[in-house]
Amino acid sequence: MTYKVTSDRKVCGVRPGETITENDIIAAGGNVKLLLSSGAISKVAEPKAKAIKEEAQVQKEEPKAFVFNTYNNEGDK
């Protein structure tokens, strides 16, 4: 998760207006929940990665209907 420093002072060595990761905050001994609740940092909306969908080209076969042959009373498959 990425956060933006919104306080007037540095947070974990990062200047106001710059971004910091959760791992950086924890490595510096900071508490993410405390910094969020105090307004020192705010969440940055991360761009969502577009999922690449690979659709298999499967040809659908139509089910063959059972045809009854009236000539010899046998089913034709």
Steps between C-alpha positions, in 0.01 A plus 500: 500500500622849420436807712552874449649709779242767587652644818717812518796295622698205370355156564760222523747721312258584217410863427141631484334434165721201418388137506607221731423130507365301791822298510707819529288621793531168683876479429543848653309389811181689417142396563287521185164504685615775734634714214177455303275585794706809588485627141876489449457276194216415264442208266592544137268339248710245319423444134333170441686269270294388206447130505598333179240250404595232261194330374547163349346471159274205553272402219165401633354201329129494477350191652381256243131436532368149500304445180250221489486324164142402426599270216663227708411624853860542593655808647756685291787648692 
